[in-house]
Amino acid sequence: QVQLVESGGGLVQDGGSLRLYCAASGRAFSTYAMGWFRQAPGKEREFVAAIRWRDGNTYYADPLKGRFTISRDNVKNTLYLQMNSLKPEDTAVYYCAIQYYVGTYAYSDQRNYDYWGQGTQVTVSS
């Protein structure tokens, strides 16, 4: 059984930083990509960033480029999201997701992903 567990969320002030973690277990091979998505209250879940596992190529939602950085540790099967210069509008539940096979859709498309974590809350106060 694949399990994704996010951590690192919390309350931070406007302009602060947080680092999110996503630990994957249950299937440690054939990961094609992993991604971060977020869902703010009253809004649909949206793409944040993704990383292709074999070569580390990264993909970001355009508005978040330069503030967020996705990375991974292949040995630890862990995904990271470094978030800097946080704004109140970044407040959301952040989810990690894993994709095992080459997808039909773009990395930003949720339909590519096979398993999801339970999410971690990030709250940015003004």
C-alpha positions in Angstrom: 0.0 0.0 0.0 1.5 3.3 -1.1 1.5 6.0 1.6 2.4 9.7 1.3 2.7 11.6 4.5 3.2 15.4 4.4 4.6 17.4 7.3 6.1 20.8 7.9 3.0 23.0 7.7 2.1 25.5 10.3 1.5 29.2 11.0 3.9 31.7 9.6 3.9 35.5 9.3 3.7 37.3 6.0 7.2 37.2 4.4 8.2 34.1 6.3 9.4 30.7 5.1 8.4 27.1 5.5 9.7 23.8 4.3 7.3 21.0 3.6 8.1 17.4 3.5 6.4 14.4 1.9 7.6 10.9 2.8 6.7 8.1 0.4 6.5 4.5 1.5 5.1 1.2 0.2 6.5 1.3 -3.3 10.1 2.6 -3.6 10.6 2.1 -7.3 9.4 3.3 -10.7 8.4 6.7 -9.4 8.1 8.9 -12.5 7.3 12.2 -10.9 6.0 13.8 -7.8 4.1 17.0 -7.3 2.7 19.5 -4.8 -0.8 20.9 -5.1 -2.7 23.2 -2.8 -6.3 24.0 -2.0 -7.4 27.2 -0.4 -10.8 27.5 1.4 -13.6 27.8 -1.1 -11.3 27.1 -4.1 -10.4 24.2 -6.2 -7.1 22.4 -5.7 -4.4 23.9 -7.9 -0.9 22.9 -9.1 2.1 24.2 -7.3 5.2 22.4 -8.6 6.4 19.0 -9.8 9.6 17.2 -10.2 10.6 14.4 -12.6 12.2 11.8 -10.4 15.0 10.4 -12.7 16.6 13.7 -13.6 15.2 16.3 -11.2 13.6 18.4 -13.9 11.2 20.8 -12.2 8.0 22.5 -13.2 6.2 25.3 -11.4 3.0 27.2 -11.5 4.1 30.5 -13.1 2.9 32.8 -10.2 5.0 30.8 -7.8 8.3 30.7 -9.7 11.1 32.3 -7.7 9.4 31.9 -4.3 8.9 28.1 -4.2 11.5 25.4 -4.8 10.7 21.7 -5.2 13.3 19.1 -4.6 13.7 15.4 -3.8 15.9 12.9 -2.1 15.9 9.7 -4.1 17.5 7.7 -1.4 15.0 8.8 1.3 12.0 8.8 -1.1 11.2 12.2 0.2 9.8 15.2 -1.6 10.4 18.8 -0.4 8.9 22.2 -1.0 10.8 25.2 0.2 8.5 28.2 0.4 9.9 31.7 0.8 8.4 35.2 1.0 5.1 33.7 1.9 1.9 35.7 1.5 -1.5 35.4 3.1 -2.8 34.2 -0.3 -0.5 31.1 0.0 -2.7 29.9 2.9 -4.0 26.5 1.9 -3.8 22.8 2.5 -0.8 21.5 0.7 -0.9 18.0 -0.8 1.8 15.9 -2.3 1.1 13.3 -5.0 3.0 10.6 -6.8 3.0 9.5 -10.4 4.3 6.1 -11.4 4.0 6.1 -15.1 4.5 8.6 -17.9 1.3 10.6 -18.0 -1.0 11.6 -20.8 -1.3 15.1 -19.4 0.9 17.9 -18.3 2.6 17.7 -14.9 0.2 20.3 -13.6 -2.8 18.1 -14.3 -4.1 16.1 -11.3 -5.2 13.3 -13.5 -1.6 12.2 -13.9 -1.1 11.3 -10.2 -1.8 7.9 -8.7 -1.7 8.5 -5.0 -2.2 11.5 -2.7 -1.2 12.5 0.8 -3.7 13.7 3.4 -2.4 17.3 3.2 -0.7 19.7 5.6 -2.1 23.1 6.5 -0.1 26.2 5.8 -1.4 29.5 7.2 0.2 32.8 6.5 -0.9 35.6 8.7 -0.8 39.3 7.6 
